[in-house]
């Protein structure tokens, strides 16, 4: 697994992996979110890093969205236009002829002379490499429109057709037609694609076209009747949000989703999933999953790059490899950054006697792998744990131990034994020095016994004082809990926001991720109080809080009542585009809120003005920077007939 290690200069750059591309020489070009490109040589293990701040290995823009190699030249799409790699000077340059300020998502090489370029909001550009001219197609084109100006992926298949994945449907163009054919969702028609947001397109070894659909699972195109067959959560997918797919050496389709990896067997329609417990590193993967020339499957995501070798995929190696992937003391990992603990020698203090081991067998094709373990020095015999991949020991006496574990498949194939050795020190009171100290202490105690009675009264008073202090401390703890909650809406209050936002800001700075602060102000709330009464207004605030909780369900996000009829939502690791989607859903939910029946006989439309500050923070940024940015956006919304969303950001 390739990942970022702050103590290793030759590790990957920090950030989520956006794309992985293997060039003709076998090097891996890795796009790191807002952190440029890492070039990895699998033979030497060396990593070269290209970014905007690197004068020698210069990169015009740090946000890379796609790669393609054309006649030995590597092209990359960026948030600042199309770039190419110049081998002579070992850096990247902007490609002339394409507007440099254009945000480019997808690239495809077509007809041996054209680059088909998908953009964020300028539609499709077809650039002729020979004539150095281009044609632009957009959704508002009167003669030949495309489905949407936001294009995620482009595929030229083996039949000469070109498929275009957009944010609002699928376009298809073949050599027999002049115009783009549009494929979209039709409610109730299961022969159509299940949703209109298409993230990627893939052609398998049989020429079958597979479509990764956000909210619609995985689908393939049926040539015979011009229809689609979809696979969703109802069929066994871990999530309907599929962002990428690829075919492995056996013909199975691998899909990256927001809830792990799914593997589909096309001939049987059988689906099974991989999770972090199977050794893939994380739950969430990016919009790229590739098969390398040696047959390995490579997955890029928030935890780096996971590589699954071909022999494991082909089931050539039936005996699983076992790893002891974590050692915990009192439910806390002793080293969260360490991946495996095989063959480690550890030493624990005398009080560190509650120890847990977790282990994993890297055998994705077997769901019936069982484990046997033994703690040499404690267990008399091997213990069978079934499929349970963890074990805990508590109150272990001082001494030397060796934890060993093996895996056994359903076919009784046994893995190699792996182990971790550790020792627990003796308690200090069991040493010779401690025994001598006890003797001296007994003499002191005997001499002091006569004075104990004199101190009894003081001891009783001190005990009573300690009991009262304990009550006061418990009351303070309870008061602390109460002080972070708004009693009316049961949301967090402003005090909680100021405490937690600092933590989120620091995490966003360290992780290089965007952080969005959303201010929500209920329009004309004073009129509600004046017309229906303050109790009715309180009911509106409670109901709106309920609706807000429906859209904020990640543990990293939270809502606070900032004051009066104003709320704040904090969205961690969320760019402006996804923030806009969340807020639009919130607007719809707020419109559902009505004055409660006991206060009003008529319907009353409730709206909200929303201001958003969405930036990737710098080290110098403070909570005040975010509040001021969101407040400016809210001010613009309130002064533009209200019931509006305004998003403010800044150039990164």
TORVEXFI-90477 format. One record per residue (C-alpha): x, y, z. Coordinates in nm, 3 decimals, always signed. Layout:
BEGIN
X | Y | Z
...
END
This chain:
BEGIN
+0.000 | +0.000 | +0.000
+0.127 | +0.349 | -0.090
+0.035 | +0.618 | +0.159
+0.148 | +0.945 | +0.314
+0.394 | +0.923 | +0.605
+0.499 | +1.255 | +0.755
+0.827 | +1.099 | +0.873
+0.917 | +0.964 | +0.526
+1.011 | +1.217 | +0.256
+0.976 | +0.948 | -0.011
+0.613 | +0.870 | +0.079
+0.311 | +0.999 | -0.111
+0.210 | +1.364 | -0.081
-0.068 | +1.421 | +0.175
-0.426 | +1.424 | +0.050
-0.695 | +1.214 | -0.117
-0.590 | +1.027 | -0.434
-0.792 | +1.160 | -0.729
-0.645 | +0.959 | -1.018
-0.392 | +0.684 | -1.093
-0.242 | +0.633 | -1.441
+0.015 | +0.378 | -1.560
+0.223 | +0.503 | -1.853
+0.383 | +0.298 | -2.129
+0.705 | +0.262 | -1.927
+0.522 | +0.125 | -1.623
+0.551 | +0.435 | -1.403
+0.247 | +0.538 | -1.199
+0.129 | +0.900 | -1.222
-0.075 | +0.977 | -0.910
-0.298 | +1.285 | -0.880
-0.324 | +1.401 | -0.517
-0.618 | +1.629 | -0.435
-0.494 | +1.992 | -0.454
-0.136 | +1.869 | -0.405
-0.013 | +1.806 | -0.759
+0.126 | +1.484 | -0.911
+0.345 | +1.208 | -0.761
+0.536 | +0.992 | -1.011
+0.607 | +0.647 | -0.865
+0.863 | +0.404 | -1.006
+0.755 | +0.049 | -0.898
+1.104 | -0.091 | -0.958
+1.310 | +0.159 | -0.756
+1.032 | +0.268 | -0.521
+1.126 | +0.634 | -0.579
+0.864 | +0.909 | -0.590
+0.907 | +1.236 | -0.784
+0.671 | +1.519 | -0.689
+0.542 | +1.785 | -0.929
+0.351 | +2.088 | -0.798
+0.310 | +2.464 | -0.835
+0.575 | +2.540 | -0.572
+0.842 | +2.311 | -0.720
+1.061 | +2.520 | -0.950
+1.248 | +2.218 | -1.090
+0.949 | +1.984 | -1.130
+0.694 | +2.251 | -1.208
+0.320 | +2.195 | -1.245
+0.093 | +2.482 | -1.365
-0.203 | +2.373 | -1.149
-0.218 | +2.145 | -0.843
-0.567 | +2.004 | -0.906
-0.538 | +1.713 | -1.152
-0.854 | +1.542 | -1.279
-0.749 | +1.296 | -1.555
-0.452 | +1.155 | -1.753
-0.405 | +1.022 | -2.105
-0.097 | +0.922 | -2.307
-0.103 | +1.011 | -2.680
+0.186 | +0.903 | -2.904
+0.420 | +0.889 | -2.606
+0.312 | +1.229 | -2.468
+0.139 | +1.241 | -2.129
-0.153 | +1.485 | -2.106
-0.332 | +1.584 | -1.784
-0.654 | +1.777 | -1.725
-0.646 | +2.037 | -1.448
-0.855 | +2.308 | -1.288
-0.649 | +2.553 | -1.492
-0.662 | +2.398 | -1.838
-0.492 | +2.116 | -2.031
-0.124 | +2.044 | -1.959
+0.138 | +1.803 | -2.099
+0.463 | +1.651 | -1.970
+0.788 | +1.770 | -2.131
+1.041 | +1.487 | -2.086
+1.337 | +1.705 | -2.185
+1.299 | +1.943 | -1.890
+1.109 | +1.702 | -1.660
+0.814 | +1.930 | -1.586
+0.468 | +2.016 | -1.712
+0.352 | +2.294 | -1.945
+0.017 | +2.437 | -2.046
-0.095 | +2.300 | -2.381
-0.141 | +2.583 | -2.635
-0.466 | +2.620 | -2.824
-0.697 | +2.540 | -2.529
-0.811 | +2.825 | -2.298
-0.578 | +2.805 | -1.998
-0.835 | +2.922 | -1.743
-1.079 | +2.643 | -1.833
-1.151 | +2.372 | -1.572
-1.093 | +2.041 | -1.755
-1.226 | +1.711 | -1.617
-1.194 | +1.436 | -1.883
-0.974 | +1.363 | -2.188
-1.004 | +1.097 | -2.462
-0.804 | +1.036 | -2.783
-1.035 | +0.983 | -3.083
-0.983 | +0.904 | -3.454
-0.602 | +0.921 | -3.419
-0.611 | +1.300 | -3.445
-0.859 | +1.448 | -3.197
-0.859 | +1.519 | -2.825
-1.214 | +1.513 | -2.684
-1.206 | +1.729 | -2.374
-1.481 | +1.734 | -2.109
-1.498 | +2.050 | -1.895
-1.663 | +2.154 | -1.571
-1.901 | +2.414 | -1.714
-1.804 | +2.472 | -2.078
-1.931 | +2.144 | -2.222
-1.735 | +1.942 | -2.478
-1.430 | +2.061 | -2.673
-1.307 | +1.859 | -2.975
-0.949 | +1.965 | -3.047
-0.779 | +1.859 | -3.373
-0.409 | +1.791 | -3.308
-0.324 | +1.835 | -3.677
-0.513 | +2.156 | -3.764
-0.474 | +2.304 | -3.411
-0.842 | +2.406 | -3.413
-1.132 | +2.309 | -3.191
-1.513 | +2.291 | -3.183
-1.715 | +2.355 | -2.867
-2.049 | +2.181 | -2.796
-2.265 | +2.293 | -2.503
-2.605 | +2.208 | -2.360
-2.762 | +2.524 | -2.503
-2.645 | +2.446 | -2.857
-2.953 | +2.486 | -3.075
-2.843 | +2.240 | -3.347
-2.651 | +1.969 | -3.158
-2.676 | +2.004 | -2.780
-2.510 | +1.778 | -2.522
-2.683 | +1.664 | -2.203
-2.497 | +1.895 | -1.964
-2.198 | +2.130 | -1.960
-2.043 | +1.933 | -1.671
-1.868 | +1.628 | -1.823
-1.714 | +1.365 | -1.593
-1.580 | +1.106 | -1.841
-1.542 | +1.028 | -2.214
-1.490 | +0.683 | -2.372
-1.415 | +0.592 | -2.735
-1.515 | +0.224 | -2.758
-1.399 | -0.054 | -2.991
-1.700 | -0.004 | -3.222
-1.610 | +0.355 | -3.305
-1.871 | +0.506 | -3.074
-1.802 | +0.786 | -2.829
-1.974 | +0.786 | -2.488
-1.993 | +1.103 | -2.280
-2.079 | +1.091 | -1.906
-2.236 | +1.415 | -1.780
-2.404 | +1.549 | -1.472
-2.743 | +1.525 | -1.641
-2.746 | +1.217 | -1.860
-2.541 | +1.004 | -2.099
-2.453 | +1.112 | -2.454
-2.369 | +0.866 | -2.734
-2.229 | +0.947 | -3.078
-2.133 | +0.704 | -3.354
-1.998 | +0.753 | -3.705
-2.343 | +0.707 | -3.863
-2.500 | +1.006 | -3.694
-2.426 | +1.377 | -3.681
-2.599 | +1.456 | -3.352
-2.546 | +1.334 | -3.000
-2.796 | +1.074 | -2.879
-2.922 | +1.134 | -2.523
-2.983 | +0.856 | -2.268
-3.159 | +0.966 | -1.947
-3.362 | +0.829 | -1.660
-3.733 | +0.768 | -1.716
-3.942 | +0.720 | -1.403
-4.089 | +0.369 | -1.394
-3.888 | +0.249 | -1.696
-3.629 | +0.002 | -1.567
-3.475 | -0.040 | -1.914
-3.325 | +0.309 | -1.884
-3.035 | +0.422 | -1.669
-3.133 | +0.454 | -1.303
-3.009 | +0.812 | -1.254
-2.875 | +1.099 | -1.465
-2.544 | +1.167 | -1.286
-2.288 | +0.950 | -1.471
-1.937 | +0.945 | -1.321
-1.744 | +0.704 | -1.547
-1.772 | +0.465 | -1.844
-1.575 | +0.144 | -1.907
-1.555 | -0.111 | -2.192
-1.475 | -0.469 | -2.085
-1.287 | -0.737 | -2.278
-1.611 | -0.854 | -2.445
-1.692 | -0.503 | -2.571
-1.967 | -0.452 | -2.314
-2.014 | -0.091 | -2.195
-2.042 | -0.040 | -1.817
-2.169 | +0.283 | -1.661
-2.096 | +0.402 | -1.303
-2.401 | +0.598 | -1.185
-2.419 | +0.825 | -0.880
-2.738 | +0.722 | -0.701
-2.814 | +0.452 | -0.959
-2.551 | +0.184 | -0.899
-2.371 | +0.004 | -1.183
-2.529 | -0.057 | -1.525
-2.433 | -0.208 | -1.860
-2.563 | -0.135 | -2.209
-2.761 | -0.406 | -2.391
-2.682 | -0.376 | -2.762
-2.975 | -0.588 | -2.885
-3.257 | -0.363 | -2.762
-3.074 | -0.038 | -2.684
-3.147 | -0.068 | -2.311
-2.962 | -0.082 | -1.978
-2.948 | -0.341 | -1.699
-2.873 | -0.191 | -1.357
-2.733 | -0.334 | -1.034
-2.817 | -0.146 | -0.712
-2.823 | -0.193 | -0.336
-3.127 | -0.417 | -0.382
-2.902 | -0.655 | -0.579
-2.621 | -0.651 | -0.321
-2.415 | -0.338 | -0.395
-2.286 | -0.174 | -0.074
-2.396 | +0.167 | -0.208
-2.587 | +0.311 | -0.504
-2.316 | +0.578 | -0.539
-2.069 | +0.417 | -0.784
-1.787 | +0.638 | -0.912
-1.559 | +0.402 | -1.107
-1.533 | +0.046 | -1.242
-1.272 | -0.180 | -1.402
-1.246 | -0.543 | -1.519
-1.001 | -0.784 | -1.355
-0.813 | -1.078 | -1.509
-1.105 | -1.317 | -1.449
-1.371 | -1.096 | -1.609
-1.516 | -0.971 | -1.280
-1.613 | -0.603 | -1.252
-1.466 | -0.406 | -0.958
-1.658 | -0.095 | -0.849
-1.549 | +0.181 | -0.612
-1.839 | +0.318 | -0.407
-1.878 | +0.552 | -0.112
-1.918 | +0.243 | +0.111
-1.632 | +0.014 | +0.009
-1.549 | -0.193 | -0.299
-1.800 | -0.416 | -0.480
-1.707 | -0.709 | -0.707
-1.966 | -0.823 | -0.963
-1.949 | -1.154 | -1.149
-2.127 | -1.074 | -1.480
-2.207 | -1.436 | -1.568
-2.394 | -1.505 | -1.240
-2.479 | -1.148 | -1.126
-2.328 | -1.242 | -0.788
-2.202 | -0.942 | -0.589
-1.978 | -0.933 | -0.284
-1.807 | -0.647 | -0.105
-1.468 | -0.557 | +0.038
-1.438 | -0.339 | +0.350
-1.141 | -0.218 | +0.557
-1.167 | -0.548 | +0.749
-1.056 | -0.721 | +0.427
-0.737 | -0.512 | +0.418
-0.830 | -0.251 | +0.153
-0.740 | +0.045 | +0.379
-1.061 | +0.251 | +0.395
-1.430 | +0.272 | +0.307
-1.421 | +0.559 | +0.061
-1.235 | +0.555 | -0.271
-1.193 | +0.818 | -0.541
-1.322 | +0.825 | -0.898
-1.036 | +0.607 | -1.021
-0.976 | +0.233 | -1.001
-0.734 | +0.080 | -1.253
-0.592 | -0.252 | -1.365
-0.217 | -0.236 | -1.427
-0.024 | -0.418 | -1.698
+0.076 | -0.691 | -1.451
-0.292 | -0.756 | -1.376
-0.306 | -0.593 | -1.031
-0.605 | -0.384 | -0.927
-0.511 | -0.043 | -0.780
-0.754 | +0.161 | -0.570
-0.701 | +0.527 | -0.484
-0.877 | +0.702 | -0.195
-0.848 | +0.894 | +0.130
-0.600 | +0.644 | +0.279
-0.359 | +0.633 | -0.015
-0.332 | +0.358 | -0.277
-0.418 | -0.009 | -0.220
-0.281 | -0.267 | -0.466
-0.436 | -0.614 | -0.501
-0.200 | -0.851 | -0.689
-0.320 | -1.057 | -0.985
-0.236 | -1.391 | -0.822
-0.481 | -1.307 | -0.541
-0.744 | -1.202 | -0.797
-0.686 | -1.515 | -1.010
-0.704 | -1.726 | -0.692
-0.365 | -1.876 | -0.772
-0.258 | -1.829 | -0.414
-0.533 | -1.999 | -0.216
-0.354 | -1.982 | +0.117
-0.429 | -1.640 | +0.271
-0.160 | -1.415 | +0.413
-0.229 | -1.319 | +0.774
-0.138 | -0.983 | +0.924
-0.164 | -0.864 | +1.282
-0.293 | -0.521 | +1.186
-0.333 | -0.357 | +1.527
-0.232 | -0.386 | +1.892
-0.442 | -0.194 | +2.143
-0.393 | -0.103 | +2.509
-0.716 | -0.025 | +2.692
-0.896 | +0.006 | +2.354
-0.637 | +0.257 | +2.219
-0.402 | +0.164 | +1.933
-0.037 | +0.177 | +2.036
+0.051 | +0.320 | +1.692
-0.226 | +0.431 | +1.456
+0.025 | +0.496 | +1.176
+0.171 | +0.146 | +1.177
+0.005 | -0.087 | +0.927
+0.115 | -0.430 | +1.052
+0.280 | -0.567 | +1.369
+0.404 | -0.906 | +1.244
+0.732 | -1.012 | +1.413
+0.733 | -0.704 | +1.642
+0.888 | -0.713 | +1.990
+0.698 | -0.488 | +2.228
+0.744 | -0.388 | +2.591
+0.464 | -0.273 | +2.822
+0.463 | -0.119 | +3.166
+0.333 | -0.313 | +3.464
-0.010 | -0.147 | +3.459
-0.058 | -0.206 | +3.084
-0.227 | -0.542 | +3.125
-0.539 | -0.499 | +2.907
-0.420 | -0.588 | +2.556
-0.616 | -0.649 | +2.235
-0.495 | -0.789 | +1.902
-0.675 | -0.761 | +1.568
-0.576 | -0.956 | +1.261
-0.682 | -0.994 | +0.899
-0.645 | -1.259 | +0.627
-0.596 | -1.107 | +0.282
-0.818 | -1.351 | +0.093
-1.104 | -1.153 | -0.062
-1.254 | -1.456 | -0.238
-1.320 | -1.650 | +0.081
-1.592 | -1.553 | +0.326
-1.534 | -1.860 | +0.543
-1.179 | -1.801 | +0.661
-1.144 | -1.902 | +1.027
-0.874 | -1.804 | +1.274
-0.686 | -1.994 | +1.545
-0.472 | -1.811 | +1.799
-0.271 | -1.875 | +2.110
-0.098 | -1.654 | +2.366
+0.214 | -1.852 | +2.454
+0.276 | -1.801 | +2.825
-0.095 | -1.777 | +2.904
-0.316 | -2.003 | +2.686
-0.266 | -2.376 | +2.735
-0.389 | -2.463 | +2.385
-0.497 | -2.309 | +2.056
-0.822 | -2.112 | +2.065
-1.064 | -2.126 | +1.769
-1.224 | -1.784 | +1.711
-1.423 | -1.868 | +1.396
-1.447 | -1.566 | +1.168
-1.391 | -1.325 | +1.461
-1.066 | -1.142 | +1.386
-0.979 | -0.994 | +1.725
-0.902 | -1.113 | +2.079
-0.866 | -0.934 | +2.413
-0.668 | -1.021 | +2.725
-0.700 | -0.842 | +3.060
-0.513 | -0.849 | +3.391
-0.214 | -1.034 | +3.242
+0.058 | -1.098 | +3.502
+0.412 | -0.974 | +3.448
+0.621 | -1.187 | +3.216
+0.715 | -1.265 | +2.856
+0.451 | -1.360 | +2.598
+0.418 | -1.443 | +2.230
+0.087 | -1.404 | +2.048
+0.057 | -1.634 | +1.744
-0.227 | -1.664 | +1.491
-0.302 | -1.866 | +1.178
-0.589 | -1.862 | +0.926
-0.771 | -2.167 | +0.791
-0.982 | -2.159 | +0.473
-1.301 | -2.351 | +0.402
-1.083 | -2.604 | +0.216
-0.868 | -2.660 | +0.527
-0.572 | -2.474 | +0.379
-0.365 | -2.326 | +0.661
-0.166 | -2.002 | +0.643
+0.181 | -1.943 | +0.776
+0.197 | -1.867 | +1.146
+0.251 | -1.499 | +1.230
+0.335 | -1.360 | +1.570
+0.411 | -1.061 | +1.788
+0.617 | -1.091 | +2.108
+0.579 | -0.869 | +2.412
+0.674 | -0.844 | +2.778
+0.500 | -0.687 | +3.077
+0.718 | -0.540 | +3.349
+0.677 | -0.631 | +3.717
+0.486 | -0.398 | +3.945
+0.725 | -0.183 | +4.141
+0.603 | -0.323 | +4.474
+0.724 | -0.674 | +4.380
+1.093 | -0.571 | +4.358
+1.357 | -0.613 | +4.634
+1.381 | -0.238 | +4.675
+1.006 | -0.227 | +4.729
+1.022 | -0.497 | +5.003
+1.288 | -0.299 | +5.191
+1.079 | +0.015 | +5.154
+0.777 | -0.169 | +5.297
+0.978 | -0.260 | +5.609
+1.079 | +0.102 | +5.668
+0.724 | +0.210 | +5.603
+0.585 | -0.030 | +5.867
+0.813 | +0.123 | +6.130
+0.690 | +0.469 | +6.038
+0.328 | +0.352 | +6.050
+0.370 | +0.199 | +6.400
+0.521 | +0.522 | +6.528
+0.239 | +0.720 | +6.376
-0.048 | +0.506 | +6.508
-0.065 | +0.707 | +6.832
-0.126 | +1.024 | +6.639
-0.409 | +0.881 | +6.433
-0.676 | +0.940 | +6.697
-0.584 | +1.302 | +6.719
-0.644 | +1.337 | +6.348
-0.974 | +1.146 | +6.334
-1.192 | +1.453 | +6.362
-0.996 | +1.636 | +6.098
-1.010 | +1.327 | +5.876
-1.389 | +1.309 | +5.905
-1.420 | +1.674 | +5.815
-1.184 | +1.632 | +5.519
-1.386 | +1.331 | +5.404
-1.708 | +1.533 | +5.414
-1.540 | +1.817 | +5.226
-1.413 | +1.572 | +4.962
-1.764 | +1.429 | +4.924
-1.906 | +1.776 | +4.871
-1.629 | +1.852 | +4.620
-1.718 | +1.535 | +4.431
-2.082 | +1.643 | +4.412
-1.975 | +1.987 | +4.294
-1.747 | +1.834 | +4.030
-2.030 | +1.607 | +3.906
-2.263 | +1.904 | +3.892
-2.006 | +2.100 | +3.693
-1.972 | +1.812 | +3.446
-2.350 | +1.801 | +3.400
-2.360 | +2.180 | +3.365
-2.088 | +2.157 | +3.097
-2.307 | +1.914 | +2.899
-2.613 | +2.137 | +2.934
-2.415 | +2.448 | +2.839
-2.339 | +2.312 | +2.491
-2.702 | +2.246 | +2.398
-2.971 | +2.490 | +2.290
-3.272 | +2.405 | +2.513
-3.533 | +2.500 | +2.250
-3.409 | +2.314 | +1.938
-3.182 | +2.058 | +2.112
-2.913 | +2.159 | +1.863
-2.563 | +2.257 | +1.970
-2.528 | +2.620 | +2.077
-2.282 | +2.894 | +1.987
-2.042 | +2.797 | +2.265
-2.012 | +2.444 | +2.120
-1.961 | +2.589 | +1.771
-1.669 | +2.806 | +1.885
-1.505 | +2.508 | +2.057
-1.554 | +2.251 | +1.779
-1.490 | +2.476 | +1.478
-1.132 | +2.535 | +1.593
-1.075 | +2.156 | +1.585
-1.232 | +2.125 | +1.238
-1.025 | +2.419 | +1.111
-0.700 | +2.263 | +1.237
-0.789 | +1.925 | +1.081
-0.872 | +2.091 | +0.747
-0.540 | +2.281 | +0.749
-0.345 | +1.960 | +0.822
-0.538 | +1.753 | +0.568
-0.541 | +2.015 | +0.293
-0.920 | +1.981 | +0.260
-1.196 | +2.235 | +0.214
-1.421 | +2.343 | +0.498
-1.763 | +2.499 | +0.445
-1.945 | +2.723 | +0.695
-2.313 | +2.770 | +0.616
-2.522 | +3.050 | +0.777
-2.900 | +2.997 | +0.763
-3.132 | +3.287 | +0.849
-3.511 | +3.228 | +0.860
-3.671 | +3.499 | +0.647
-3.923 | +3.741 | +0.809
-3.916 | +3.551 | +1.139
-4.033 | +3.861 | +1.326
-4.353 | +3.858 | +1.117
-4.416 | +3.497 | +1.226
-4.382 | +3.591 | +1.592
-4.598 | +3.901 | +1.548
-4.871 | +3.725 | +1.349
-4.891 | +3.386 | +1.520
-4.718 | +3.441 | +1.853
-4.380 | +3.354 | +1.998
-4.486 | +3.000 | +2.088
-4.569 | +2.937 | +1.722
-4.231 | +3.085 | +1.627
-4.061 | +2.848 | +1.871
-4.240 | +2.559 | +1.702
-4.109 | +2.672 | +1.363
-3.751 | +2.678 | +1.497
-3.793 | +2.327 | +1.641
-3.933 | +2.189 | +1.314
-3.658 | +2.352 | +1.107
-3.398 | +2.199 | +1.339
-3.554 | +1.856 | +1.273
-3.527 | +1.912 | +0.895
-3.164 | +2.025 | +0.928
-3.072 | +1.704 | +1.109
-3.196 | +1.507 | +0.806
-2.919 | +1.643 | +0.580
-2.632 | +1.650 | +0.829
-2.559 | +1.287 | +0.909
-2.180 | +1.259 | +0.891
-1.994 | +1.246 | +1.220
-1.757 | +1.520 | +1.095
-2.043 | +1.770 | +1.032
-2.256 | +1.952 | +1.290
-2.533 | +2.212 | +1.329
-2.560 | +2.491 | +1.587
-2.818 | +2.747 | +1.672
-2.612 | +3.062 | +1.640
-2.875 | +3.288 | +1.790
-3.241 | +3.383 | +1.744
-3.354 | +3.257 | +1.405
-3.000 | +3.201 | +1.274
-2.827 | +2.862 | +1.241
-2.479 | +2.752 | +1.135
-2.390 | +2.427 | +0.958
-2.027 | +2.313 | +0.935
-1.941 | +2.068 | +0.652
-1.596 | +1.910 | +0.675
-1.399 | +1.801 | +0.363
-1.675 | +1.935 | +0.137
-1.608 | +2.144 | -0.171
-1.836 | +2.425 | -0.294
-2.012 | +2.205 | -0.549
-2.118 | +1.943 | -0.292
-2.202 | +2.212 | -0.037
-2.440 | +2.364 | -0.292
-2.613 | +2.025 | -0.334
-2.658 | +1.988 | +0.044
-2.795 | +2.342 | +0.083
-3.043 | +2.306 | -0.204
-3.181 | +1.996 | -0.035
-3.206 | +2.192 | +0.291
-3.404 | +2.471 | +0.116
-3.652 | +2.210 | -0.006
-3.691 | +2.065 | +0.346
-3.743 | +2.410 | +0.502
-4.027 | +2.479 | +0.258
-4.206 | +2.176 | +0.407
-4.222 | +2.341 | +0.750
-4.556 | +2.503 | +0.836
-4.697 | +2.692 | +1.131
-4.837 | +2.428 | +1.364
-5.214 | +2.375 | +1.330
-5.305 | +2.499 | +1.677
-5.165 | +2.844 | +1.588
-5.277 | +2.891 | +1.227
-5.567 | +2.785 | +1.001
-5.388 | +2.893 | +0.685
-5.068 | +2.779 | +0.518
-4.771 | +3.008 | +0.556
-4.466 | +2.970 | +0.335
-4.141 | +2.970 | +0.530
-3.815 | +3.042 | +0.351
-3.455 | +3.099 | +0.446
-3.163 | +3.304 | +0.320
-2.831 | +3.122 | +0.318
-2.474 | +3.240 | +0.301
-2.182 | +3.001 | +0.259
-1.812 | +3.047 | +0.310
-1.631 | +2.760 | +0.133
-1.251 | +2.763 | +0.122
-0.948 | +2.547 | +0.178
-0.804 | +2.713 | +0.491
-0.455 | +2.847 | +0.526
-0.251 | +2.831 | +0.845
-0.332 | +3.198 | +0.908
-0.710 | +3.152 | +0.885
-0.922 | +3.184 | +1.199
-1.284 | +3.123 | +1.292
-1.348 | +3.493 | +1.232
-1.237 | +3.465 | +0.867
-1.502 | +3.200 | +0.804
-1.778 | +3.387 | +0.991
-1.704 | +3.710 | +0.803
-1.703 | +3.531 | +0.465
-2.031 | +3.349 | +0.535
-2.185 | +3.663 | +0.684
-2.100 | +3.861 | +0.368
-2.266 | +3.588 | +0.159
-2.571 | +3.591 | +0.389
-2.593 | +3.969 | +0.361
-2.605 | +3.940 | -0.018
-2.878 | +3.674 | +0.005
-3.088 | +3.888 | +0.242
-3.053 | +4.190 | +0.016
-3.149 | +3.998 | -0.299
-3.519 | +3.939 | -0.222
-3.421 | +3.677 | +0.038
-3.487 | +3.300 | -0.006
-3.151 | +3.275 | -0.182
-2.820 | +3.091 | -0.156
-2.493 | +3.281 | -0.191
-2.160 | +3.094 | -0.185
-1.835 | +3.281 | -0.139
-1.490 | +3.139 | -0.179
-1.149 | +3.270 | -0.273
-0.873 | +3.191 | -0.519
-0.658 | +2.914 | -0.379
END
